[in-house]
Amino acid sequence: MDDITINNTNVDFVLGYEDLAKLDFEETKMGYGKNILENTNERVVAEQNTLDYCNPSFQETQNITISIEAAEIGMSTTKYLSVIPKIVFIVPYRNRETQLIAFKSHMKYILEDYNQEDYVIHYIHQTDDRIFNRGAMKNIGFIVVKNKYPNDYKNITLVFNDVDTMPAEKNLFHYDTMPGVVKHFFGFTYTLGGIVSIKAGDFEKVNGFPNFWAWGYEDNLIQRRLEKNGITIDRNIFYKIGDKNIIQKNDEITREVNQSEYDRYLRNTQEGIYSIQNLDYTIDDKSGFVNVKWFNTEYNPNINKYRLHDLRKGPMPYDTKFGMMYNNRRIRGGRMRMGI
């Protein structure tokens, strides 16, 4: 499938004829609705979901554009997709061309023994000029999966993977997981970042990541959400930061941070998947890119409180000890966990 455009209520995608064999037009077989075909050179424009894919004229057509009205974000488009992947990698992305090239090349090697129909890699690309929102990109990755596979998405394993982080060798990880179990393969034990596998149903249950603008604490907060919901975090196969079994290609020494976003973390904000509104994105399935043109969250970025944090001074830009005590007094009845 070449291209999908989703703009709140409209879903457009382009298929080559060879893809038609994968499609299941049940409504067409039953003769629903009105079929409007307009031949334009080698292109057929078909409005509504009423294509007669047995029509011989389709065999001479190189591309078909199908326009489907969808009432809301989660409305079904999967009846046109017969192959359901077991695993979808979600890679938040913006302006990391060097890391992207290395990631694509190396992950092709890592996954070469997998059945190619069993996995999909989506790069969730924030294309606007606002501050990067990593949590929102991950949540939008989930929304993409739910849109594409509405009847099956809950059983799909989502692998959240940063573009600068990869296993050094094959078979270090068994990516697939089960409901109620999150696999954490790399990072710090006090936060759920790095490389993480989770069933989409569990991700939805906890409302995903908070939508923090800039370098935030979304990984810390989703770990708390999962623990609160009784979901197990499995670190039986886990590599700490700096382990030689993991390749990290992060060459930046600064991160953009925002005090307002950290304050929301301290307040244990409940925002997440369902705080995302006015979502507009396109999918290029050849490259795996999901180009996010626009989205709104519950909070707008406060441009007056941004600053750069030097990672050589440590990974914590703010007083996290205060944050721990604050959160635990409010949320856990005074029980403190000094590892967070």
N, C-alpha and C positions, 0 to 999 in steps of 0.2 A: 504494500500500500504506500503510495507516494506522499500524499499530503492530506492532513485533516485540519480544518479550521473550526475552532469552537469559539463562539462569541455569545455567551450566555444562553441564547435561545436558538441558535442556528448551528448546525453541524454540516460541514461540507467536506467531502473527501474524494480523491481521484484514484481510480483503479485502472490498471491495465487489464486487458482481456484475460491474461493468464491467471489473474486473481479471481476471476468469476467462479472458477470451480470450487473455491474455498467459501463462497458465499451461500447463504441459505435464505432464499426469498420466499418464506412460507406465505406471506400475504399475497405475493404475486401468483402463486399456484392457486390460491383461493379466489383470485380475481378481484381483490379489494381496490377501491378508489379509481382514480383517473390516471391513465398513462399518457404522458405528454413527451413525445420524442421529437427532437429537432436535429436533423443531420446538418453538421457544419463541417465541410471538408471531411477530415477523418475523425471527427469528434461527435459524440452524441451527448446531448444535455438531457437528463431525465429528472423531472421534478416529481416529488413524492416517492414513496418506497414501493413502486409498482412495476418494476422492471421484469419483462419477460426474457429471462436469460437464455431461453431456448430459441429465441428468434435468430435466424441465420444472419440477419444484418449485423448483429452484435459481433459476429466472428470477424468482420472486416473492420471493426472499430478498435482503435488503439487505446482510447481512453474513454472513461465514462465518468461524468460528474453527477453525483447524487446529492440532492439537497433534502435534508431531513429536519423537520421541525421538532425541537425538543423543548418541553415545558420547563425543565429545570436542569441543573448541573448533572444530576445523577441519572437522567433518563436514558433508557437503553439505546446503545448503538451496537451492541455486541451481537445481535441477531445476524449481522453481516460478517462476523468473524468466527470462523470455525475452530481455529487453533488457539487454545488457552494456555499461556505459558505457566510454568510452575513457579518461576522466579522472575521478578522484575527489579533490576538495579536502578536506584534513583540517585543521581549524581547532581547535586546543586552546582550551578556553574555561572561564572561571569568573568571575562577577561583573563582567562588562564590558558592561553593558547599552547604554551610550552608544555605545561602539565597535561593538557588534554591530549596532545599528540602522543606523549609517553604513555598515558593511561590507556588509550585505545589500542596501541600496539601491544602493550604488555598484557592487557586483559584478554586480547585475542588468543595469546599463548595460554594464559591461565585457564580459559574456558574451552580450549580446542577439543577436549575430550567429551564435552557436553553435547547432547542433542541440541542443535540450533533452534529447534521449535520449543525447547524447554525454558528458554530464558530470553529476556529483552533487556537492553540497557537504554535508559532514557536520561539524557542530560537536560536538566531543568534550568533553562537559560533565562535569567532576568535581563530583559533588553532595555528597560527604561533607564533614566539617568538618576534615579533616586538611590539612596543608600541601599546596599545589598541586604536582603532579608533571607538569610539561610533557612530559618525555620519555615517561612512561607513557601520557599521553593520545595522543601521536602513535603509539606502539606499538599502543594499543588501536584507534586508527583503522585501522591495517593489519589487525588481527585481525577487525574488522568487515567489511572488504572481503574478506578470505579466507573468512569464514563465508558471506557472501552469494554469492560467485562462486568456489567452490572449484576449478572446472575451468578458470577463465579469469583468475584474479586476477593471476598472474605477469606477464601482458602489459598490465595496467592501469597507467596512469601515475598515481602519487600526487603531489599537489601539497601540500606542507606550507606553510601560509600563516598567519601570525599575524593575529589579528582586528583589530589596529590598523594593518595595512599593506596598501596596495592600489596597483596601477598607476594613474597619473592619467588615462590615456587608453587607448582600445582599441588592440589590436594591437601593444602594446609587446613582448609576450611571445608566443612560440609554445610553449604549455605542454607539449604532447606531447613525449615523448623516446623513446629507443630503449634496448634492453638494453646495459649496459656504459657508459652515458653519463648522468651526473647534470647537470641544468641548474641553475645558481645564478644567479638574476636580481637579487638585491638583498641587501645586507648588507656584511659585511667579508670579505675574501678569506682570512683565516686561520681562519674558522669558518663552518660550513654552516648559517647561520640565515637569517631573513628570509623569502624566497620560494624554494622549491626544488622541482624536479620530478625524480622518480626512478621507475623501473619497480618494481612491487611485488616482483618476483622478485629484483632487486638489493638492495632493502631487506631482504628476508628473508635473503639470503645473508650480510649483515654483522650480522645479529641486531638490526637497528634501532638505536634510541637507547638509551643507558644511562638507567635510571630514577632520575634524581636528584630528590630532594625540594627544593622551593624553587627559587630562581634558580640554576641550575647551569651546567655546562659540557658539556651533552649535545651541543650543536652542534659544539663543538671535537672531541669524541671520535668522533662519527660521521664527521667528515671524515677523521680518521686511519684509521678502519676501512675506509673506501672506498678510500683511497690504498693501504693495505696489500693490498687485494684486487684492485688493478689496475683499478679503475673510474675512468673519466675524469670530471673535474669541469669542465664546459664553462661558461666565463664570457665567451663571445663577445658575449652580450647581458647586460650587468651594470651595475647602478647602485649607486653607493656610498651609504652613510648620508648623508642630507642632500640628495640629488639632488632637484631640483624635479619630476622625472618620477614620483616615488613619493610617495604620500600616507601620512603617518604621524600617527596620532591618539593617541599615547601621552602622556597628561598627568600621569603619575605620576613623582615624582622619587626614590622609594625602591624598593628591591627587598629581599625577605627572602632572606637567604643563610645557609649552614650550613657550618661548617668541616669537619664529618665528611663531607659530600658532596664537598667539594673534595678532601679526602684520598683519597677513592675515585677521583676523577678522576686524581690523581697516580699511583695504583696501576694505572691503565689497566684499570679494572674491565671484565669481559667480560659483565656482565649486559645484558639487553635484552628482546626480544620474549618469549623463552621463560622469562624469570624471572617473568612475570606469572601469578599463580595466583588461584583463587577469584574469577574475574571475573563480575560481575553487571551487566548493562546492559539498557536498553530503547532501541528506535529509534522515533522519530516521523518518518516519511518526509515528512510534509507540511511540517514545519519544518526538517527536516534534522538535528534534534538526536539525538545519541546520549547518553543520560543514564546516566552510569557511577555505579551505586549503590555498588559496592564492588570492590576489587581488592587483592591483596597483591603485594609485590615481594620480592626477595631480602633487602632491608634495610628495617627500620622507621625512620621519621624519628626522629632524636635531638633531642628538643624542648629539651634543655639547651644546644644550641650554635647556636641561631638568633639572628640580629641583623638589623637593617635597614641596608642600604648606601645611601648618598646618591649618586645618579647624577651629581650636580654635581661629585663628587670623581673622576669617571672611571668607565669601564665595568668596571674590574677590582677586585673587592672584596678579593682576596688577592694575595700575591706571585707573580704569574704567571711572572716570570723564574725563580724557584726551581722552579716547576712545569715549565717548559720543560726546564731542565737535568736535573731528576730524570727526567722521562719519556724524554728522549732518551738518557740514559745507560743506562736500563733497557731501552728498546725499540729504539732505532735505533743502538746501538753507538757512542754518543758524538757523532753528527752532530747539531748544534744548528740549530734554525730559530727565529731570534729574533722572527719575526713572530707566533708563537703565544702 
